[in-house]
Amino acid sequence: MTGAPSEIKDELKPCPFCGATAEVIGPMPADGFGNEGGYVVECTQCQASSRVHFPTMDDARPFAIGAWNRRATAEGQPS
Ligand SMILES: [Zn+2]
């Protein structure tokens, strides 16, 4: 009987491939692939990852999380 609305905005959906927990990685260190400073959401189990998002005016994490969640939602659907 709590009924309190969740205020979690950065909740990550499970991996669309294996169902494991995903996590936001970033800002990324220089890796030789031009991803330095970017954020990516990566599965903790199978290492599936979103594309890398770079901070512009705001924190890039919401964009990376949004992209990941859309992918998880669109599982099995043609894009
Ligand atoms: Zn996975």
PDB file of the backbone (N, CA, C, O) and the ligand in Angstrom, with CONECT records:
HET     ZN  A 101       1
ATOM      1  N   MET A   1       0.818  -1.206   0.000  1.00  0.00           N
ATOM      2  CA  MET A   1       0.000   0.000   0.000  1.00  0.00           C
ATOM      3  C   MET A   1       0.845   1.246   0.000  1.00  0.00           C
ATOM      4  O   MET A   1       0.488   2.249   0.617  1.00  0.00           O
ATOM      5  N   THR A   2       1.927   1.187  -0.667  1.00  0.00           N
ATOM      6  CA  THR A   2       2.763   2.391  -0.725  1.00  0.00           C
ATOM      7  C   THR A   2       2.187   3.358  -1.744  1.00  0.00           C
ATOM      8  O   THR A   2       1.827   4.481  -1.392  1.00  0.00           O
ATOM      9  N   GLY A   3       2.095   2.945  -2.990  1.00  0.00           N
ATOM     10  CA  GLY A   3       1.494   3.789  -4.006  1.00  0.00           C
ATOM     11  C   GLY A   3       2.293   5.014  -4.350  1.00  0.00           C
ATOM     12  O   GLY A   3       1.822   5.871  -5.098  1.00  0.00           O
ATOM     13  N   ALA A   4       3.479   5.115  -3.827  1.00  0.00           N
ATOM     14  CA  ALA A   4       4.293   6.278  -4.137  1.00  0.00           C
ATOM     15  C   ALA A   4       4.791   6.185  -5.585  1.00  0.00           C
ATOM     16  O   ALA A   4       5.299   5.147  -6.010  1.00  0.00           O
ATOM     17  N   PRO A   5       4.642   7.255  -6.317  1.00  0.00           N
ATOM     18  CA  PRO A   5       5.118   7.222  -7.704  1.00  0.00           C
ATOM     19  C   PRO A   5       6.638   7.144  -7.754  1.00  0.00           C
ATOM     20  O   PRO A   5       7.337   7.792  -6.976  1.00  0.00           O
ATOM     21  N   SER A   6       7.116   6.360  -8.661  1.00  0.00           N
ATOM     22  CA  SER A   6       8.563   6.259  -8.819  1.00  0.00           C
ATOM     23  C   SER A   6       9.100   7.502  -9.509  1.00  0.00           C
ATOM     24  O   SER A   6       8.539   7.980 -10.495  1.00  0.00           O
ATOM     25  N   GLU A   7      10.165   8.000  -8.986  1.00  0.00           N
ATOM     26  CA  GLU A   7      10.762   9.181  -9.601  1.00  0.00           C
ATOM     27  C   GLU A   7      12.071   8.843 -10.297  1.00  0.00           C
ATOM     28  O   GLU A   7      12.871   9.715 -10.633  1.00  0.00           O
ATOM     29  N   ILE A   8      12.254   7.566 -10.497  1.00  0.00           N
ATOM     30  CA  ILE A   8      13.478   7.150 -11.175  1.00  0.00           C
ATOM     31  C   ILE A   8      13.391   7.520 -12.649  1.00  0.00           C
ATOM     32  O   ILE A   8      12.538   7.012 -13.377  1.00  0.00           O
ATOM     33  N   LYS A   9      14.255   8.383 -13.069  1.00  0.00           N
ATOM     34  CA  LYS A   9      14.238   8.818 -14.461  1.00  0.00           C
ATOM     35  C   LYS A   9      15.322   8.119 -15.292  1.00  0.00           C
ATOM     36  O   LYS A   9      15.231   8.027 -16.516  1.00  0.00           O
ATOM     37  N   ASP A  10      16.318   7.644 -14.607  1.00  0.00           N
ATOM     38  CA  ASP A  10      17.452   7.067 -15.320  1.00  0.00           C
ATOM     39  C   ASP A  10      17.412   5.547 -15.314  1.00  0.00           C
ATOM     40  O   ASP A  10      18.432   4.880 -15.487  1.00  0.00           O
ATOM     41  N   GLU A  11      16.227   5.021 -15.115  1.00  0.00           N
ATOM     42  CA  GLU A  11      16.140   3.571 -15.042  1.00  0.00           C
ATOM     43  C   GLU A  11      16.479   2.938 -16.380  1.00  0.00           C
ATOM     44  O   GLU A  11      15.984   3.363 -17.423  1.00  0.00           O
ATOM     45  N   LEU A  12      17.299   1.950 -16.343  1.00  0.00           N
ATOM     46  CA  LEU A  12      17.695   1.242 -17.553  1.00  0.00           C
ATOM     47  C   LEU A  12      16.900  -0.043 -17.677  1.00  0.00           C
ATOM     48  O   LEU A  12      16.731  -0.784 -16.708  1.00  0.00           O
ATOM     49  N   LYS A  13      16.418  -0.293 -18.870  1.00  0.00           N
ATOM     50  CA  LYS A  13      15.742  -1.554 -19.103  1.00  0.00           C
ATOM     51  C   LYS A  13      16.784  -2.656 -19.223  1.00  0.00           C
ATOM     52  O   LYS A  13      17.957  -2.391 -19.486  1.00  0.00           O
ATOM     53  N   PRO A  14      16.344  -3.890 -19.028  1.00  0.00           N
ATOM     54  CA  PRO A  14      17.280  -5.019 -19.171  1.00  0.00           C
ATOM     55  C   PRO A  14      17.772  -5.122 -20.608  1.00  0.00           C
ATOM     56  O   PRO A  14      17.162  -4.588 -21.535  1.00  0.00           O
ATOM     57  N   CYS A  15      18.864  -5.805 -20.762  1.00  0.00           N
ATOM     58  CA  CYS A  15      19.434  -6.027 -22.085  1.00  0.00           C
ATOM     59  C   CYS A  15      18.409  -6.687 -23.002  1.00  0.00           C
ATOM     60  O   CYS A  15      17.795  -7.680 -22.612  1.00  0.00           O
ATOM     61  N   PRO A  16      18.208  -6.158 -24.217  1.00  0.00           N
ATOM     62  CA  PRO A  16      17.251  -6.748 -25.154  1.00  0.00           C
ATOM     63  C   PRO A  16      17.717  -8.086 -25.708  1.00  0.00           C
ATOM     64  O   PRO A  16      16.939  -8.814 -26.324  1.00  0.00           O
ATOM     65  N   PHE A  17      18.979  -8.406 -25.488  1.00  0.00           N
ATOM     66  CA  PHE A  17      19.529  -9.642 -26.050  1.00  0.00           C
ATOM     67  C   PHE A  17      19.557 -10.779 -25.043  1.00  0.00           C
ATOM     68  O   PHE A  17      19.235 -11.919 -25.377  1.00  0.00           O
ATOM     69  N   CYS A  18      19.946 -10.465 -23.798  1.00  0.00           N
ATOM     70  CA  CYS A  18      20.081 -11.542 -22.818  1.00  0.00           C
ATOM     71  C   CYS A  18      19.299 -11.286 -21.545  1.00  0.00           C
ATOM     72  O   CYS A  18      19.217 -12.162 -20.684  1.00  0.00           O
ATOM     73  N   GLY A  19      18.714 -10.078 -21.409  1.00  0.00           N
ATOM     74  CA  GLY A  19      17.885  -9.805 -20.248  1.00  0.00           C
ATOM     75  C   GLY A  19      18.643  -9.430 -18.993  1.00  0.00           C
ATOM     76  O   GLY A  19      18.040  -9.254 -17.934  1.00  0.00           O
ATOM     77  N   ALA A  20      19.966  -9.304 -19.096  1.00  0.00           N
ATOM     78  CA  ALA A  20      20.766  -8.961 -17.935  1.00  0.00           C
ATOM     79  C   ALA A  20      20.718  -7.452 -17.669  1.00  0.00           C
ATOM     80  O   ALA A  20      20.169  -6.686 -18.460  1.00  0.00           O
ATOM     81  N   THR A  21      21.291  -7.052 -16.564  1.00  0.00           N
ATOM     82  CA  THR A  21      21.322  -5.649 -16.183  1.00  0.00           C
ATOM     83  C   THR A  21      22.272  -4.872 -17.081  1.00  0.00           C
ATOM     84  O   THR A  21      23.342  -5.357 -17.451  1.00  0.00           O
ATOM     85  N   ALA A  22      21.862  -3.662 -17.421  1.00  0.00           N
ATOM     86  CA  ALA A  22      22.716  -2.791 -18.219  1.00  0.00           C
ATOM     87  C   ALA A  22      23.221  -1.661 -17.330  1.00  0.00           C
ATOM     88  O   ALA A  22      22.628  -1.361 -16.294  1.00  0.00           O
ATOM     89  N   GLU A  23      24.305  -1.046 -17.738  1.00  0.00           N
ATOM     90  CA  GLU A  23      24.832   0.062 -16.955  1.00  0.00           C
ATOM     91  C   GLU A  23      25.411   1.123 -17.882  1.00  0.00           C
ATOM     92  O   GLU A  23      25.824   0.846 -19.008  1.00  0.00           O
ATOM     93  N   VAL A  24      25.425   2.356 -17.359  1.00  0.00           N
ATOM     94  CA  VAL A  24      25.981   3.451 -18.132  1.00  0.00           C
ATOM     95  C   VAL A  24      27.487   3.512 -17.887  1.00  0.00           C
ATOM     96  O   VAL A  24      27.940   3.537 -16.742  1.00  0.00           O
ATOM     97  N   ILE A  25      28.237   3.536 -18.947  1.00  0.00           N
ATOM     98  CA  ILE A  25      29.681   3.638 -18.859  1.00  0.00           C
ATOM     99  C   ILE A  25      30.084   5.027 -19.347  1.00  0.00           C
ATOM    100  O   ILE A  25      29.679   5.442 -20.433  1.00  0.00           O
ATOM    101  N   GLY A  26      30.863   5.734 -18.568  1.00  0.00           N
ATOM    102  CA  GLY A  26      31.318   7.021 -19.070  1.00  0.00           C
ATOM    103  C   GLY A  26      31.615   7.999 -17.955  1.00  0.00           C
ATOM    104  O   GLY A  26      31.229   7.752 -16.812  1.00  0.00           O
ATOM    105  N   PRO A  27      32.280   9.087 -18.242  1.00  0.00           N
ATOM    106  CA  PRO A  27      32.839   9.357 -19.569  1.00  0.00           C
ATOM    107  C   PRO A  27      33.971   8.396 -19.900  1.00  0.00           C
ATOM    108  O   PRO A  27      34.785   8.045 -19.046  1.00  0.00           O
ATOM    109  N   MET A  28      34.001   7.986 -21.144  1.00  0.00           N
ATOM    110  CA  MET A  28      34.959   6.979 -21.563  1.00  0.00           C
ATOM    111  C   MET A  28      36.356   7.556 -21.699  1.00  0.00           C
ATOM    112  O   MET A  28      36.526   8.703 -22.112  1.00  0.00           O
ATOM    113  N   PRO A  29      37.350   6.762 -21.351  1.00  0.00           N
ATOM    114  CA  PRO A  29      38.733   7.196 -21.526  1.00  0.00           C
ATOM    115  C   PRO A  29      39.125   7.152 -22.999  1.00  0.00           C
ATOM    116  O   PRO A  29      38.429   6.564 -23.827  1.00  0.00           O
ATOM    117  N   ALA A  30      40.226   7.770 -23.298  1.00  0.00           N
ATOM    118  CA  ALA A  30      40.727   7.706 -24.674  1.00  0.00           C
ATOM    119  C   ALA A  30      41.003   6.251 -25.023  1.00  0.00           C
ATOM    120  O   ALA A  30      41.726   5.563 -24.302  1.00  0.00           O
ATOM    121  N   ASP A  31      40.434   5.784 -26.119  1.00  0.00           N
ATOM    122  CA  ASP A  31      40.586   4.381 -26.481  1.00  0.00           C
ATOM    123  C   ASP A  31      41.118   4.190 -27.900  1.00  0.00           C
ATOM    124  O   ASP A  31      41.240   3.065 -28.384  1.00  0.00           O
ATOM    125  N   GLY A  32      41.428   5.297 -28.551  1.00  0.00           N
ATOM    126  CA  GLY A  32      41.965   5.190 -29.895  1.00  0.00           C
ATOM    127  C   GLY A  32      40.890   5.102 -30.962  1.00  0.00           C
ATOM    128  O   GLY A  32      41.197   5.053 -32.153  1.00  0.00           O
ATOM    129  N   PHE A  33      39.603   5.082 -30.534  1.00  0.00           N
ATOM    130  CA  PHE A  33      38.519   4.992 -31.503  1.00  0.00           C
ATOM    131  C   PHE A  33      37.670   6.265 -31.531  1.00  0.00           C
ATOM    132  O   PHE A  33      36.599   6.295 -32.138  1.00  0.00           O
ATOM    133  N   GLY A  34      38.157   7.303 -30.873  1.00  0.00           N
ATOM    134  CA  GLY A  34      37.431   8.573 -30.889  1.00  0.00           C
ATOM    135  C   GLY A  34      36.264   8.621 -29.935  1.00  0.00           C
ATOM    136  O   GLY A  34      35.388   9.474 -30.080  1.00  0.00           O
ATOM    137  N   ASN A  35      36.226   7.734 -28.966  1.00  0.00           N
ATOM    138  CA  ASN A  35      35.103   7.697 -28.039  1.00  0.00           C
ATOM    139  C   ASN A  35      35.384   8.434 -26.731  1.00  0.00           C
ATOM    140  O   ASN A  35      34.565   8.398 -25.813  1.00  0.00           O
ATOM    141  N   GLU A  36      36.513   9.090 -26.640  1.00  0.00           N
ATOM    142  CA  GLU A  36      36.893   9.736 -25.389  1.00  0.00           C
ATOM    143  C   GLU A  36      35.839  10.755 -24.961  1.00  0.00           C
ATOM    144  O   GLU A  36      35.415  11.605 -25.745  1.00  0.00           O
ATOM    145  N   GLY A  37      35.428  10.647 -23.695  1.00  0.00           N
ATOM    146  CA  GLY A  37      34.464  11.594 -23.140  1.00  0.00           C
ATOM    147  C   GLY A  37      33.025  11.225 -23.401  1.00  0.00           C
ATOM    148  O   GLY A  37      32.114  11.897 -22.916  1.00  0.00           O
ATOM    149  N   GLY A  38      32.801  10.162 -24.164  1.00  0.00           N
ATOM    150  CA  GLY A  38      31.429   9.773 -24.485  1.00  0.00           C
ATOM    151  C   GLY A  38      30.834   8.859 -23.419  1.00  0.00           C
ATOM    152  O   GLY A  38      31.527   8.349 -22.538  1.00  0.00           O
ATOM    153  N   TYR A  39      29.529   8.675 -23.536  1.00  0.00           N
ATOM    154  CA  TYR A  39      28.827   7.768 -22.634  1.00  0.00           C
ATOM    155  C   TYR A  39      28.180   6.661 -23.451  1.00  0.00           C
ATOM    156  O   TYR A  39      27.672   6.891 -24.549  1.00  0.00           O
ATOM    157  N   VAL A  40      28.210   5.475 -22.902  1.00  0.00           N
ATOM    158  CA  VAL A  40      27.598   4.350 -23.600  1.00  0.00           C
ATOM    159  C   VAL A  40      26.889   3.472 -22.566  1.00  0.00           C
ATOM    160  O   VAL A  40      27.335   3.364 -21.423  1.00  0.00           O
ATOM    161  N   VAL A  41      25.800   2.858 -22.970  1.00  0.00           N
ATOM    162  CA  VAL A  41      25.126   1.896 -22.103  1.00  0.00           C
ATOM    163  C   VAL A  41      25.548   0.510 -22.542  1.00  0.00           C
ATOM    164  O   VAL A  41      25.449   0.150 -23.715  1.00  0.00           O
ATOM    165  N   GLU A  42      26.018  -0.253 -21.581  1.00  0.00           N
ATOM    166  CA  GLU A  42      26.534  -1.570 -21.923  1.00  0.00           C
ATOM    167  C   GLU A  42      25.927  -2.631 -21.023  1.00  0.00           C
ATOM    168  O   GLU A  42      25.728  -2.420 -19.827  1.00  0.00           O
ATOM    169  N   CYS A  43      25.639  -3.768 -21.622  1.00  0.00           N
ATOM    170  CA  CYS A  43      25.133  -4.910 -20.869  1.00  0.00           C
ATOM    171  C   CYS A  43      26.258  -5.474 -20.005  1.00  0.00           C
ATOM    172  O   CYS A  43      27.397  -5.605 -20.454  1.00  0.00           O
ATOM    173  N   THR A  44      25.918  -5.807 -18.756  1.00  0.00           N
ATOM    174  CA  THR A  44      26.938  -6.339 -17.853  1.00  0.00           C
ATOM    175  C   THR A  44      27.218  -7.810 -18.133  1.00  0.00           C
ATOM    176  O   THR A  44      28.175  -8.379 -17.607  1.00  0.00           O
ATOM    177  N   GLN A  45      26.379  -8.422 -18.962  1.00  0.00           N
ATOM    178  CA  GLN A  45      26.505  -9.859 -19.197  1.00  0.00           C
ATOM    179  C   GLN A  45      27.125 -10.160 -20.562  1.00  0.00           C
ATOM    180  O   GLN A  45      28.127 -10.871 -20.648  1.00  0.00           O
ATOM    181  N   CYS A  46      26.532  -9.621 -21.626  1.00  0.00           N
ATOM    182  CA  CYS A  46      26.987  -9.993 -22.968  1.00  0.00           C
ATOM    183  C   CYS A  46      27.718  -8.839 -23.670  1.00  0.00           C
ATOM    184  O   CYS A  46      28.132  -8.962 -24.823  1.00  0.00           O
ATOM    185  N   GLN A  47      27.867  -7.727 -22.960  1.00  0.00           N
ATOM    186  CA  GLN A  47      28.606  -6.585 -23.498  1.00  0.00           C
ATOM    187  C   GLN A  47      27.965  -5.951 -24.726  1.00  0.00           C
ATOM    188  O   GLN A  47      28.628  -5.222 -25.463  1.00  0.00           O
ATOM    189  N   ALA A  48      26.688  -6.221 -24.951  1.00  0.00           N
ATOM    190  CA  ALA A  48      25.979  -5.478 -25.995  1.00  0.00           C
ATOM    191  C   ALA A  48      25.983  -4.017 -25.567  1.00  0.00           C
ATOM    192  O   ALA A  48      25.838  -3.721 -24.381  1.00  0.00           O
ATOM    193  N   SER A  49      26.144  -3.112 -26.506  1.00  0.00           N
ATOM    194  CA  SER A  49      26.220  -1.712 -26.111  1.00  0.00           C
ATOM    195  C   SER A  49      25.456  -0.815 -27.070  1.00  0.00           C
ATOM    196  O   SER A  49      25.251  -1.143 -28.239  1.00  0.00           O
ATOM    197  N   SER A  50      25.043   0.323 -26.538  1.00  0.00           N
ATOM    198  CA  SER A  50      24.407   1.335 -27.375  1.00  0.00           C
ATOM    199  C   SER A  50      25.504   2.066 -28.132  1.00  0.00           C
ATOM    200  O   SER A  50      26.690   1.820 -27.914  1.00  0.00           O
ATOM    201  N   ARG A  51      25.106   2.958 -29.017  1.00  0.00           N
ATOM    202  CA  ARG A  51      26.103   3.805 -29.646  1.00  0.00           C
ATOM    203  C   ARG A  51      26.621   4.771 -28.588  1.00  0.00           C
ATOM    204  O   ARG A  51      26.001   4.957 -27.541  1.00  0.00           O
ATOM    205  N   VAL A  52      27.739   5.368 -28.870  1.00  0.00           N
ATOM    206  CA  VAL A  52      28.345   6.295 -27.921  1.00  0.00           C
ATOM    207  C   VAL A  52      27.694   7.662 -28.057  1.00  0.00           C
ATOM    208  O   VAL A  52      27.502   8.168 -29.163  1.00  0.00           O
ATOM    209  N   HIS A  53      27.357   8.252 -26.913  1.00  0.00           N
ATOM    210  CA  HIS A  53      26.756   9.581 -26.905  1.00  0.00           C
ATOM    211  C   HIS A  53      27.725  10.553 -26.256  1.00  0.00           C
ATOM    212  O   HIS A  53      28.363  10.250 -25.247  1.00  0.00           O
ATOM    213  N   PHE A  54      27.817  11.708 -26.852  1.00  0.00           N
ATOM    214  CA  PHE A  54      28.745  12.701 -26.328  1.00  0.00           C
ATOM    215  C   PHE A  54      27.997  13.862 -25.690  1.00  0.00           C
ATOM    216  O   PHE A  54      26.969  14.307 -26.202  1.00  0.00           O
ATOM    217  N   PRO A  55      28.510  14.341 -24.588  1.00  0.00           N
ATOM    218  CA  PRO A  55      27.874  15.473 -23.936  1.00  0.00           C
ATOM    219  C   PRO A  55      27.975  16.718 -24.813  1.00  0.00           C
ATOM    220  O   PRO A  55      29.026  17.008 -25.386  1.00  0.00           O
ATOM    221  N   THR A  56      26.884  17.435 -24.906  1.00  0.00           N
ATOM    222  CA  THR A  56      26.915  18.702 -25.624  1.00  0.00           C
ATOM    223  C   THR A  56      26.652  19.798 -24.604  1.00  0.00           C
ATOM    224  O   THR A  56      27.555  20.194 -23.868  1.00  0.00           O
ATOM    225  N   MET A  57      25.434  20.284 -24.558  1.00  0.00           N
ATOM    226  CA  MET A  57      25.109  21.279 -23.547  1.00  0.00           C
ATOM    227  C   MET A  57      24.773  20.610 -22.226  1.00  0.00           C
ATOM    228  O   MET A  57      25.018  21.160 -21.152  1.00  0.00           O
ATOM    229  N   ASP A  58      24.209  19.419 -22.324  1.00  0.00           N
ATOM    230  CA  ASP A  58      23.742  18.737 -21.131  1.00  0.00           C
ATOM    231  C   ASP A  58      24.478  17.419 -20.958  1.00  0.00           C
ATOM    232  O   ASP A  58      25.284  17.002 -21.789  1.00  0.00           O
ATOM    233  N   ASP A  59      24.168  16.803 -19.866  1.00  0.00           N
ATOM    234  CA  ASP A  59      24.716  15.492 -19.594  1.00  0.00           C
ATOM    235  C   ASP A  59      24.255  14.514 -20.676  1.00  0.00           C
ATOM    236  O   ASP A  59      23.068  14.463 -20.997  1.00  0.00           O
ATOM    237  N   ALA A  60      25.153  13.765 -21.222  1.00  0.00           N
ATOM    238  CA  ALA A  60      24.809  12.843 -22.301  1.00  0.00           C
ATOM    239  C   ALA A  60      24.156  11.570 -21.792  1.00  0.00           C
ATOM    240  O   ALA A  60      23.609  10.798 -22.580  1.00  0.00           O
ATOM    241  N   ARG A  61      24.205  11.343 -20.493  1.00  0.00           N
ATOM    242  CA  ARG A  61      23.697  10.070 -19.984  1.00  0.00           C
ATOM    243  C   ARG A  61      22.225   9.829 -20.319  1.00  0.00           C
ATOM    244  O   ARG A  61      21.863   8.715 -20.700  1.00  0.00           O
ATOM    245  N   PRO A  62      21.355  10.862 -20.184  1.00  0.00           N
ATOM    246  CA  PRO A  62      19.947  10.610 -20.527  1.00  0.00           C
ATOM    247  C   PRO A  62      19.766  10.189 -21.975  1.00  0.00           C
ATOM    248  O   PRO A  62      18.875   9.398 -22.282  1.00  0.00           O
ATOM    249  N   PHE A  63      20.589  10.700 -22.857  1.00  0.00           N
ATOM    250  CA  PHE A  63      20.469  10.337 -24.265  1.00  0.00           C
ATOM    251  C   PHE A  63      20.899   8.894 -24.482  1.00  0.00           C
ATOM    252  O   PHE A  63      20.258   8.144 -25.217  1.00  0.00           O
ATOM    253  N   ALA A  64      21.982   8.523 -23.837  1.00  0.00           N
ATOM    254  CA  ALA A  64      22.452   7.144 -23.960  1.00  0.00           C
ATOM    255  C   ALA A  64      21.426   6.181 -23.383  1.00  0.00           C
ATOM    256  O   ALA A  64      21.153   5.126 -23.956  1.00  0.00           O
ATOM    257  N   ILE A  65      20.861   6.561 -22.240  1.00  0.00           N
ATOM    258  CA  ILE A  65      19.856   5.713 -21.594  1.00  0.00           C
ATOM    259  C   ILE A  65      18.616   5.628 -22.461  1.00  0.00           C
ATOM    260  O   ILE A  65      18.036   4.552 -22.607  1.00  0.00           O
ATOM    261  N   GLY A  66      18.195   6.760 -23.045  1.00  0.00           N
ATOM    262  CA  GLY A  66      17.012   6.766 -23.898  1.00  0.00           C
ATOM    263  C   GLY A  66      17.198   5.890 -25.114  1.00  0.00           C
ATOM    264  O   GLY A  66      16.292   5.155 -25.510  1.00  0.00           O
ATOM    265  N   ALA A  67      18.367   5.969 -25.701  1.00  0.00           N
ATOM    266  CA  ALA A  67      18.643   5.165 -26.883  1.00  0.00           C
ATOM    267  C   ALA A  67      18.612   3.679 -26.534  1.00  0.00           C
ATOM    268  O   ALA A  67      18.078   2.859 -27.281  1.00  0.00           O
ATOM    269  N   TRP A  68      19.193   3.356 -25.389  1.00  0.00           N
ATOM    270  CA  TRP A  68      19.208   1.957 -24.949  1.00  0.00           C
ATOM    271  C   TRP A  68      17.798   1.460 -24.693  1.00  0.00           C
ATOM    272  O   TRP A  68      17.436   0.358 -25.106  1.00  0.00           O
ATOM    273  N   ASN A  69      17.007   2.269 -24.013  1.00  0.00           N
ATOM    274  CA  ASN A  69      15.654   1.854 -23.673  1.00  0.00           C
ATOM    275  C   ASN A  69      14.789   1.706 -24.922  1.00  0.00           C
ATOM    276  O   ASN A  69      13.943   0.815 -24.986  1.00  0.00           O
ATOM    277  N   ARG A  70      14.993   2.566 -25.909  1.00  0.00           N
ATOM    278  CA  ARG A  70      14.239   2.418 -27.154  1.00  0.00           C
ATOM    279  C   ARG A  70      14.602   1.111 -27.832  1.00  0.00           C
ATOM    280  O   ARG A  70      13.744   0.408 -28.366  1.00  0.00           O
ATOM    281  N   ARG A  71      15.884   0.800 -27.800  1.00  0.00           N
ATOM    282  CA  ARG A  71      16.343  -0.438 -28.419  1.00  0.00           C
ATOM    283  C   ARG A  71      15.735  -1.638 -27.704  1.00  0.00           C
ATOM    284  O   ARG A  71      15.311  -2.608 -28.332  1.00  0.00           O
ATOM    285  N   ALA A  72      15.702  -1.553 -26.392  1.00  0.00           N
ATOM    286  CA  ALA A  72      15.143  -2.655 -25.612  1.00  0.00           C
ATOM    287  C   ALA A  72      13.664  -2.810 -25.914  1.00  0.00           C
ATOM    288  O   ALA A  72      13.155  -3.927 -26.010  1.00  0.00           O
ATOM    289  N   THR A  73      12.976  -1.687 -26.063  1.00  0.00           N
ATOM    290  CA  THR A  73      11.536  -1.703 -26.341  1.00  0.00           C
ATOM    291  C   THR A  73      11.263  -2.238 -27.734  1.00  0.00           C
ATOM    292  O   THR A  73      10.261  -2.913 -27.968  1.00  0.00           O
ATOM    293  N   ALA A  74      12.170  -1.928 -28.663  1.00  0.00           N
ATOM    294  CA  ALA A  74      11.960  -2.288 -30.069  1.00  0.00           C
ATOM    295  C   ALA A  74      12.471  -3.681 -30.382  1.00  0.00           C
ATOM    296  O   ALA A  74      12.610  -4.052 -31.547  1.00  0.00           O
ATOM    297  N   GLU A  75      12.745  -4.437 -29.363  1.00  0.00           N
ATOM    298  CA  GLU A  75      13.267  -5.778 -29.585  1.00  0.00           C
ATOM    299  C   GLU A  75      12.397  -6.579 -30.546  1.00  0.00           C
ATOM    300  O   GLU A  75      11.184  -6.678 -30.360  1.00  0.00           O
ATOM    301  N   GLY A  76      13.011  -7.139 -31.556  1.00  0.00           N
ATOM    302  CA  GLY A  76      12.288  -7.993 -32.475  1.00  0.00           C
ATOM    303  C   GLY A  76      11.476  -7.261 -33.512  1.00  0.00           C
ATOM    304  O   GLY A  76      10.834  -7.887 -34.356  1.00  0.00           O
ATOM    305  N   GLN A  77      11.493  -5.923 -33.462  1.00  0.00           N
ATOM    306  CA  GLN A  77      10.730  -5.174 -34.446  1.00  0.00           C
ATOM    307  C   GLN A  77      11.678  -4.566 -35.483  1.00  0.00           C
ATOM    308  O   GLN A  77      12.755  -4.086 -35.131  1.00  0.00           O
ATOM    309  N   PRO A  78      11.280  -4.586 -36.758  1.00  0.00           N
ATOM    310  CA  PRO A  78      12.113  -3.928 -37.781  1.00  0.00           C
ATOM    311  C   PRO A  78      12.127  -2.426 -37.569  1.00  0.00           C
ATOM    312  O   PRO A  78      11.111  -1.832 -37.206  1.00  0.00           O
ATOM    313  N   SER A  79      13.255  -1.829 -37.792  1.00  0.00           N
ATOM    314  CA  SER A  79      13.368  -0.403 -37.506  1.00  0.00           C
ATOM    315  C   SER A  79      13.043   0.444 -38.719  1.00  0.00           C
ATOM    316  O   SER A  79      13.091   1.672 -38.646  1.00  0.00           O
TER     317      SER A  79
HETATM  318 ZN    ZN A 101      23.106  -8.671 -22.755  1.00  0.00          ZN2+
END
